[in-house]
Amino acid sequence: MDYLASILELDSSQDRFEWGKDTATKFSSTQLTNGRLLAVLSKVGYKASMGIAVALTELIQLRSKNQYPYINITEEFAPKIEALWAAAIDPLYLRDPFFDYKYADENGVKATYSSNWYILRYIARRYIAGSYYIHEFLVNIAMLTRHLMPNKGLFDKWFTETMQKTVETFPCLYDYGDLDENDEKAVYDCSADVPVPREFFFNPEFIYSPNAAKSVLNSFLKSLNYRNNLWLCTPEEMLEKGFKGTPYKVE
Protein backbone atom coordinates (compact mmCIF):
# COMPACT_ATOMS: atom_id res chain seq x y z
CA MET A 1 0.00 0.00 0.00
CA ASP A 2 1.45 3.38 -1.00
CA TYR A 3 1.61 6.29 1.40
CA LEU A 4 -1.40 8.12 -0.01
CA ALA A 5 -3.56 5.04 0.31
CA SER A 6 -2.27 4.46 3.84
CA ILE A 7 -3.50 7.93 4.85
CA LEU A 8 -6.93 7.05 3.50
CA GLU A 9 -6.82 3.47 4.80
CA LEU A 10 -8.94 2.33 1.88
CA ASP A 11 -10.32 -1.12 1.33
CA SER A 12 -13.18 -2.54 -0.73
CA SER A 13 -15.75 -1.76 1.98
CA GLN A 14 -14.71 1.89 2.29
CA ASP A 15 -14.60 3.07 -1.30
CA ARG A 16 -17.93 4.91 -1.26
CA PHE A 17 -19.38 7.76 0.78
CA GLU A 18 -22.55 9.79 1.12
CA TRP A 19 -22.81 12.95 -0.92
CA GLY A 20 -25.87 15.11 -1.63
CA LYS A 21 -26.98 18.59 -2.62
CA ASP A 22 -26.39 20.06 0.83
CA THR A 23 -22.83 18.77 1.13
CA ALA A 24 -22.10 19.66 -2.50
CA THR A 25 -22.64 23.35 -1.76
CA LYS A 26 -21.62 23.52 1.90
CA PHE A 27 -17.89 23.13 1.37
CA SER A 28 -17.66 25.62 -1.49
CA SER A 29 -19.55 28.32 0.39
CA THR A 30 -17.86 31.60 1.28
CA GLN A 31 -19.79 31.37 4.55
CA LEU A 32 -17.92 28.25 5.68
CA THR A 33 -15.81 29.25 8.66
CA ASN A 34 -13.52 27.61 11.17
CA GLY A 35 -11.61 30.23 13.11
CA ARG A 36 -9.24 27.82 14.80
CA LEU A 37 -8.29 26.14 11.54
CA LEU A 38 -7.87 29.48 9.76
CA ALA A 39 -5.55 30.67 12.53
CA VAL A 40 -3.28 27.67 11.88
CA LEU A 41 -3.44 27.87 8.10
CA SER A 42 -2.70 31.60 8.16
CA LYS A 43 0.75 30.81 9.52
CA VAL A 44 1.63 28.78 6.40
CA GLY A 45 3.89 30.35 3.77
CA TYR A 46 2.45 31.62 0.51
CA LYS A 47 3.87 28.96 -1.82
CA ALA A 48 3.32 26.26 0.80
CA SER A 49 -0.37 27.23 0.88
CA MET A 50 -0.65 26.19 -2.74
CA GLY A 51 1.20 22.99 -1.90
CA ILE A 52 -1.30 22.16 0.83
CA ALA A 53 -4.21 22.83 -1.53
CA VAL A 54 -2.77 20.45 -4.14
CA ALA A 55 -1.89 17.78 -1.57
CA LEU A 56 -5.46 17.81 -0.26
CA THR A 57 -6.75 17.65 -3.82
CA GLU A 58 -4.73 14.50 -4.46
CA LEU A 59 -6.34 12.90 -1.43
CA ILE A 60 -9.78 13.87 -2.73
CA GLN A 61 -9.03 12.41 -6.16
CA LEU A 62 -7.92 9.09 -4.67
CA ARG A 63 -10.87 8.98 -2.30
CA SER A 64 -13.48 9.89 -4.92
CA LYS A 65 -12.41 7.96 -8.00
CA ASN A 66 -14.52 4.87 -7.21
CA GLN A 67 -17.58 7.04 -6.58
CA TYR A 68 -17.47 8.48 -10.10
CA PRO A 69 -16.16 5.75 -12.44
CA TYR A 70 -17.53 7.63 -15.47
CA ILE A 71 -15.00 10.47 -14.97
CA ASN A 72 -11.52 9.74 -16.32
CA ILE A 73 -9.52 10.98 -13.35
CA THR A 74 -6.09 10.68 -14.95
CA GLU A 75 -7.05 12.44 -18.16
CA GLU A 76 -9.19 15.08 -16.44
CA PHE A 77 -7.10 16.11 -13.46
CA ALA A 78 -3.48 14.95 -13.82
CA PRO A 79 -2.39 17.88 -16.06
CA LYS A 80 -3.99 20.40 -13.70
CA ILE A 81 -2.40 18.84 -10.64
CA GLU A 82 1.00 18.84 -12.35
CA ALA A 83 0.61 22.53 -13.16
CA LEU A 84 -0.45 23.32 -9.60
CA TRP A 85 2.59 21.56 -8.13
CA ALA A 86 4.69 23.63 -10.52
CA ALA A 87 2.86 26.74 -9.31
CA ALA A 88 3.87 25.83 -5.76
CA ILE A 89 7.42 26.40 -7.01
CA ASP A 90 6.52 29.67 -8.74
CA PRO A 91 3.10 31.12 -9.68
CA LEU A 92 4.31 31.96 -13.19
CA TYR A 93 4.33 28.27 -14.12
CA LEU A 94 0.53 28.22 -14.05
CA ARG A 95 -0.92 29.59 -17.28
CA ASP A 96 -4.60 29.60 -16.38
CA PRO A 97 -6.21 29.48 -12.92
CA PHE A 98 -9.76 29.28 -14.30
CA PHE A 99 -10.36 25.58 -13.72
CA ASP A 100 -13.71 24.23 -14.85
CA TYR A 101 -15.65 22.50 -12.12
CA LYS A 102 -18.90 21.42 -13.81
CA TYR A 103 -18.77 17.80 -12.68
CA ALA A 104 -21.94 16.03 -11.62
CA ASP A 105 -22.93 12.53 -10.59
CA GLU A 106 -25.45 10.41 -12.45
CA ASN A 107 -28.31 11.89 -10.40
CA GLY A 108 -27.39 15.45 -11.32
CA VAL A 109 -25.94 16.27 -7.91
CA LYS A 110 -22.60 18.02 -8.22
CA ALA A 111 -19.74 15.66 -7.48
CA THR A 112 -17.03 16.14 -4.88
CA TYR A 113 -14.84 17.26 -7.77
CA SER A 114 -17.10 20.28 -8.34
CA SER A 115 -16.55 21.54 -4.81
CA ASN A 116 -12.85 20.66 -4.93
CA TRP A 117 -12.06 22.50 -8.16
CA TYR A 118 -14.37 25.39 -7.39
CA ILE A 119 -12.30 26.02 -4.26
CA LEU A 120 -9.02 25.51 -6.14
CA ARG A 121 -10.11 28.07 -8.68
CA TYR A 122 -10.46 30.70 -5.97
CA ILE A 123 -7.15 29.77 -4.36
CA ALA A 124 -5.27 29.74 -7.69
CA ARG A 125 -6.75 33.07 -8.82
CA ARG A 126 -5.70 34.73 -5.57
CA TYR A 127 -2.29 33.07 -5.73
CA ILE A 128 -1.57 34.23 -9.28
CA ALA A 129 -2.79 37.74 -8.45
CA GLY A 130 -0.58 37.94 -5.35
CA SER A 131 -3.47 38.41 -2.94
CA TYR A 132 -2.42 38.38 0.69
CA TYR A 133 -5.73 36.77 1.61
CA ILE A 134 -5.01 33.32 0.21
CA HIS A 135 -5.59 31.22 3.30
CA GLU A 136 -9.36 31.60 3.64
CA PHE A 137 -10.32 28.97 1.07
CA LEU A 138 -7.73 26.54 2.43
CA VAL A 139 -10.22 26.11 5.27
CA ASN A 140 -12.85 24.95 2.77
CA ILE A 141 -10.63 22.43 1.03
CA ALA A 142 -9.28 21.06 4.33
CA MET A 143 -12.78 20.58 5.72
CA LEU A 144 -13.98 19.03 2.46
CA THR A 145 -11.10 16.56 2.50
CA ARG A 146 -11.75 15.59 6.10
CA HIS A 147 -15.46 15.08 5.37
CA LEU A 148 -14.59 12.52 2.70
CA MET A 149 -12.07 10.53 4.73
CA PRO A 150 -13.05 6.98 5.77
CA ASN A 151 -10.82 7.26 8.86
CA LYS A 152 -10.95 10.83 10.15
CA GLY A 153 -8.62 10.04 13.03
CA LEU A 154 -5.93 8.87 10.62
CA PHE A 155 -6.40 11.95 8.45
CA ASP A 156 -6.34 14.26 11.49
CA LYS A 157 -3.01 12.77 12.57
CA TRP A 158 -1.47 13.28 9.13
CA PHE A 159 -2.93 16.78 8.76
CA THR A 160 -1.86 17.94 12.24
CA GLU A 161 1.68 16.66 11.77
CA THR A 162 1.82 18.15 8.28
CA MET A 163 0.65 21.56 9.48
CA GLN A 164 3.17 21.58 12.30
CA LYS A 165 6.15 20.86 10.07
CA THR A 166 4.88 23.13 7.28
CA VAL A 167 4.52 26.15 9.58
CA GLU A 168 7.98 25.44 10.97
CA THR A 169 9.68 24.94 7.59
CA PHE A 170 7.63 27.28 5.37
CA PRO A 171 6.24 30.02 7.65
CA CYS A 172 4.09 32.86 6.35
CA LEU A 173 6.29 35.93 5.92
CA TYR A 174 3.56 38.41 6.81
CA ASP A 175 1.00 38.83 9.59
CA TYR A 176 -2.68 39.36 8.85
CA GLY A 177 -2.84 41.82 11.73
CA ASP A 178 -0.49 44.14 9.83
CA LEU A 179 -2.57 44.20 6.63
CA ASP A 180 -4.85 46.98 5.49
CA GLU A 181 -8.03 45.32 4.25
CA ASN A 182 -8.95 48.49 2.35
CA ASP A 183 -5.79 48.48 0.26
CA GLU A 184 -7.12 46.70 -2.82
CA LYS A 185 -3.92 47.33 -4.79
CA ALA A 186 -1.64 45.56 -2.35
CA VAL A 187 0.16 42.67 -4.03
CA TYR A 188 2.37 40.16 -2.24
CA ASP A 189 5.69 39.32 -3.89
CA CYS A 190 6.27 35.66 -3.07
CA SER A 191 9.68 35.45 -4.76
CA ALA A 192 11.32 35.21 -1.32
CA ASP A 193 9.10 32.28 -0.33
CA VAL A 194 10.85 28.91 -0.40
CA PRO A 195 9.28 26.47 -2.92
CA VAL A 196 7.77 23.33 -1.44
CA PRO A 197 8.12 19.90 -3.08
CA ARG A 198 5.34 17.32 -3.16
CA GLU A 199 7.61 14.87 -1.30
CA PHE A 200 7.45 17.10 1.76
CA PHE A 201 3.79 16.17 2.19
CA PHE A 202 3.67 12.58 0.95
CA ASN A 203 7.06 10.93 1.36
CA PRO A 204 7.73 10.03 5.01
CA GLU A 205 11.35 9.22 4.12
CA PHE A 206 11.97 12.68 2.69
CA ILE A 207 14.03 14.79 5.09
CA TYR A 208 13.75 18.42 4.13
CA SER A 209 16.83 20.49 3.44
CA PRO A 210 17.41 23.15 0.79
CA ASN A 211 19.64 20.78 -1.21
CA ALA A 212 17.25 17.84 -0.91
CA ALA A 213 14.36 20.05 -1.99
CA LYS A 214 16.33 21.46 -4.92
CA SER A 215 17.08 17.94 -6.16
CA VAL A 216 13.47 16.68 -6.15
CA LEU A 217 12.09 19.98 -7.46
CA ASN A 218 14.43 19.89 -10.45
CA SER A 219 13.58 16.24 -11.11
CA PHE A 220 9.90 17.17 -11.12
CA LEU A 221 10.36 20.20 -13.39
CA LYS A 222 12.46 18.15 -15.80
CA SER A 223 9.62 15.61 -16.07
CA LEU A 224 7.06 18.21 -17.18
CA ASN A 225 6.01 18.63 -20.80
CA TYR A 226 4.73 22.17 -21.20
CA ARG A 227 4.06 21.51 -24.90
CA ASN A 228 1.41 18.92 -24.05
CA ASN A 229 0.08 20.39 -20.81
CA LEU A 230 -1.95 23.47 -21.68
CA TRP A 231 -2.12 24.52 -18.01
CA LEU A 232 1.64 25.14 -17.99
CA CYS A 233 3.33 28.24 -19.39
CA THR A 234 6.13 27.89 -21.89
CA PRO A 235 9.56 29.21 -20.91
CA GLU A 236 9.03 32.12 -23.30
CA GLU A 237 5.72 33.03 -21.67
CA MET A 238 7.26 32.88 -18.21
CA LEU A 239 10.13 35.17 -19.18
CA GLU A 240 7.70 37.62 -20.78
CA LYS A 241 5.78 37.73 -17.48
CA GLY A 242 8.95 38.59 -15.60
CA PHE A 243 10.25 35.22 -14.37
CA LYS A 244 13.73 35.58 -12.87
CA GLY A 245 16.18 32.79 -13.62
CA THR A 246 15.89 29.79 -15.93
CA PRO A 247 12.35 28.44 -16.45
CA TYR A 248 11.88 24.82 -15.45
CA LYS A 249 14.93 24.84 -13.25
CA VAL A 250 15.51 25.65 -9.58
CA GLU A 251 18.90 27.32 -9.32
C-alpha positions as CSV (number, residue, x, y, z in Angstrom):
1,M,0.0,0.0,0.0
2,D,1.4,3.4,-1.0
3,Y,1.6,6.3,1.4
4,L,-1.4,8.1,0.0
5,A,-3.6,5.0,0.3
6,S,-2.3,4.5,3.8
7,I,-3.5,7.9,4.8
8,L,-6.9,7.0,3.5
9,E,-6.8,3.5,4.8
10,L,-8.9,2.3,1.9
11,D,-10.3,-1.1,1.3
12,S,-13.2,-2.5,-0.7
13,S,-15.7,-1.8,2.0
14,Q,-14.7,1.9,2.3
15,D,-14.6,3.1,-1.3
16,R,-17.9,4.9,-1.3
17,F,-19.4,7.8,0.8
18,E,-22.6,9.8,1.1
19,W,-22.8,12.9,-0.9
20,G,-25.9,15.1,-1.6
21,K,-27.0,18.6,-2.6
22,D,-26.4,20.1,0.8
23,T,-22.8,18.8,1.1
24,A,-22.1,19.7,-2.5
25,T,-22.6,23.3,-1.8
26,K,-21.6,23.5,1.9
27,F,-17.9,23.1,1.4
28,S,-17.7,25.6,-1.5
29,S,-19.5,28.3,0.4
30,T,-17.9,31.6,1.3
31,Q,-19.8,31.4,4.5
32,L,-17.9,28.3,5.7
33,T,-15.8,29.2,8.7
34,N,-13.5,27.6,11.2
35,G,-11.6,30.2,13.1
36,R,-9.2,27.8,14.8
37,L,-8.3,26.1,11.5
38,L,-7.9,29.5,9.8
39,A,-5.5,30.7,12.5
40,V,-3.3,27.7,11.9
41,L,-3.4,27.9,8.1
42,S,-2.7,31.6,8.2
43,K,0.7,30.8,9.5
44,V,1.6,28.8,6.4
45,G,3.9,30.4,3.8
46,Y,2.5,31.6,0.5
47,K,3.9,29.0,-1.8
48,A,3.3,26.3,0.8
49,S,-0.4,27.2,0.9
50,M,-0.7,26.2,-2.7
51,G,1.2,23.0,-1.9
52,I,-1.3,22.2,0.8
53,A,-4.2,22.8,-1.5
54,V,-2.8,20.5,-4.1
55,A,-1.9,17.8,-1.6
56,L,-5.5,17.8,-0.3
57,T,-6.7,17.6,-3.8
58,E,-4.7,14.5,-4.5
59,L,-6.3,12.9,-1.4
60,I,-9.8,13.9,-2.7
61,Q,-9.0,12.4,-6.2
62,L,-7.9,9.1,-4.7
63,R,-10.9,9.0,-2.3
64,S,-13.5,9.9,-4.9
65,K,-12.4,8.0,-8.0
66,N,-14.5,4.9,-7.2
67,Q,-17.6,7.0,-6.6
68,Y,-17.5,8.5,-10.1
69,P,-16.2,5.8,-12.4
70,Y,-17.5,7.6,-15.5
71,I,-15.0,10.5,-15.0
72,N,-11.5,9.7,-16.3
73,I,-9.5,11.0,-13.3
74,T,-6.1,10.7,-14.9
75,E,-7.0,12.4,-18.2
76,E,-9.2,15.1,-16.4
77,F,-7.1,16.1,-13.5
78,A,-3.5,15.0,-13.8
79,P,-2.4,17.9,-16.1
80,K,-4.0,20.4,-13.7
81,I,-2.4,18.8,-10.6
82,E,1.0,18.8,-12.4
83,A,0.6,22.5,-13.2
84,L,-0.4,23.3,-9.6
85,W,2.6,21.6,-8.1
86,A,4.7,23.6,-10.5
87,A,2.9,26.7,-9.3
88,A,3.9,25.8,-5.8
89,I,7.4,26.4,-7.0
90,D,6.5,29.7,-8.7
91,P,3.1,31.1,-9.7
92,L,4.3,32.0,-13.2
93,Y,4.3,28.3,-14.1
94,L,0.5,28.2,-14.0
95,R,-0.9,29.6,-17.3
96,D,-4.6,29.6,-16.4
97,P,-6.2,29.5,-12.9
98,F,-9.8,29.3,-14.3
99,F,-10.4,25.6,-13.7
100,D,-13.7,24.2,-14.8
101,Y,-15.7,22.5,-12.1
102,K,-18.9,21.4,-13.8
103,Y,-18.8,17.8,-12.7
104,A,-21.9,16.0,-11.6
105,D,-22.9,12.5,-10.6
106,E,-25.4,10.4,-12.4
107,N,-28.3,11.9,-10.4
108,G,-27.4,15.5,-11.3
109,V,-25.9,16.3,-7.9
110,K,-22.6,18.0,-8.2
111,A,-19.7,15.7,-7.5
112,T,-17.0,16.1,-4.9
113,Y,-14.8,17.3,-7.8
114,S,-17.1,20.3,-8.3
115,S,-16.6,21.5,-4.8
116,N,-12.8,20.7,-4.9
117,W,-12.1,22.5,-8.2
118,Y,-14.4,25.4,-7.4
119,I,-12.3,26.0,-4.3
120,L,-9.0,25.5,-6.1
121,R,-10.1,28.1,-8.7
122,Y,-10.5,30.7,-6.0
123,I,-7.1,29.8,-4.4
124,A,-5.3,29.7,-7.7
125,R,-6.7,33.1,-8.8
126,R,-5.7,34.7,-5.6
127,Y,-2.3,33.1,-5.7
128,I,-1.6,34.2,-9.3
129,A,-2.8,37.7,-8.4
130,G,-0.6,37.9,-5.3
131,S,-3.5,38.4,-2.9
132,Y,-2.4,38.4,0.7
133,Y,-5.7,36.8,1.6
134,I,-5.0,33.3,0.2
135,H,-5.6,31.2,3.3
136,E,-9.4,31.6,3.6
137,F,-10.3,29.0,1.1
138,L,-7.7,26.5,2.4
139,V,-10.2,26.1,5.3
140,N,-12.9,24.9,2.8
141,I,-10.6,22.4,1.0
142,A,-9.3,21.1,4.3
143,M,-12.8,20.6,5.7
144,L,-14.0,19.0,2.5
145,T,-11.1,16.6,2.5
146,R,-11.8,15.6,6.1
147,H,-15.5,15.1,5.4
148,L,-14.6,12.5,2.7
149,M,-12.1,10.5,4.7
150,P,-13.1,7.0,5.8
151,N,-10.8,7.3,8.9
152,K,-11.0,10.8,10.1
153,G,-8.6,10.0,13.0
154,L,-5.9,8.9,10.6
155,F,-6.4,12.0,8.4
156,D,-6.3,14.3,11.5
157,K,-3.0,12.8,12.6
158,W,-1.5,13.3,9.1
159,F,-2.9,16.8,8.8
160,T,-1.9,17.9,12.2
161,E,1.7,16.7,11.8
162,T,1.8,18.2,8.3
163,M,0.7,21.6,9.5
164,Q,3.2,21.6,12.3
165,K,6.1,20.9,10.1
166,T,4.9,23.1,7.3
167,V,4.5,26.1,9.6
168,E,8.0,25.4,11.0
169,T,9.7,24.9,7.6
170,F,7.6,27.3,5.4
171,P,6.2,30.0,7.7
172,C,4.1,32.9,6.4
173,L,6.3,35.9,5.9
174,Y,3.6,38.4,6.8
175,D,1.0,38.8,9.6
176,Y,-2.7,39.4,8.9
177,G,-2.8,41.8,11.7
178,D,-0.5,44.1,9.8
179,L,-2.6,44.2,6.6
180,D,-4.8,47.0,5.5
181,E,-8.0,45.3,4.2
182,N,-9.0,48.5,2.3
183,D,-5.8,48.5,0.3
184,E,-7.1,46.7,-2.8
185,K,-3.9,47.3,-4.8
186,A,-1.6,45.6,-2.3
187,V,0.2,42.7,-4.0
188,Y,2.4,40.2,-2.2
189,D,5.7,39.3,-3.9
190,C,6.3,35.7,-3.1
191,S,9.7,35.5,-4.8
192,A,11.3,35.2,-1.3
193,D,9.1,32.3,-0.3
194,V,10.8,28.9,-0.4
195,P,9.3,26.5,-2.9
196,V,7.8,23.3,-1.4
197,P,8.1,19.9,-3.1
198,R,5.3,17.3,-3.2
199,E,7.6,14.9,-1.3
200,F,7.4,17.1,1.8
201,F,3.8,16.2,2.2
202,F,3.7,12.6,0.9
203,N,7.1,10.9,1.4
204,P,7.7,10.0,5.0
205,E,11.3,9.2,4.1
206,F,12.0,12.7,2.7
207,I,14.0,14.8,5.1
208,Y,13.8,18.4,4.1
209,S,16.8,20.5,3.4
210,P,17.4,23.1,0.8
211,N,19.6,20.8,-1.2
212,A,17.2,17.8,-0.9
213,A,14.4,20.1,-2.0
214,K,16.3,21.5,-4.9
215,S,17.1,17.9,-6.2
216,V,13.5,16.7,-6.1
217,L,12.1,20.0,-7.5
218,N,14.4,19.9,-10.4
219,S,13.6,16.2,-11.1
220,F,9.9,17.2,-11.1
221,L,10.4,20.2,-13.4
222,K,12.5,18.2,-15.8
223,S,9.6,15.6,-16.1
224,L,7.1,18.2,-17.2
225,N,6.0,18.6,-20.8
226,Y,4.7,22.2,-21.2
227,R,4.1,21.5,-24.9
228,N,1.4,18.9,-24.1
229,N,0.1,20.4,-20.8
230,L,-2.0,23.5,-21.7
231,W,-2.1,24.5,-18.0
232,L,1.6,25.1,-18.0
233,C,3.3,28.2,-19.4
234,T,6.1,27.9,-21.9
235,P,9.6,29.2,-20.9
236,E,9.0,32.1,-23.3
237,E,5.7,33.0,-21.7
238,M,7.3,32.9,-18.2
239,L,10.1,35.2,-19.2
240,E,7.7,37.6,-20.8
241,K,5.8,37.7,-17.5
242,G,8.9,38.6,-15.6
243,F,10.3,35.2,-14.4
244,K,13.7,35.6,-12.9
245,G,16.2,32.8,-13.6
246,T,15.9,29.8,-15.9
247,P,12.4,28.4,-16.5
248,Y,11.9,24.8,-15.5
249,K,14.9,24.8,-13.2
250,V,15.5,25.7,-9.6
251,E,18.9,27.3,-9.3
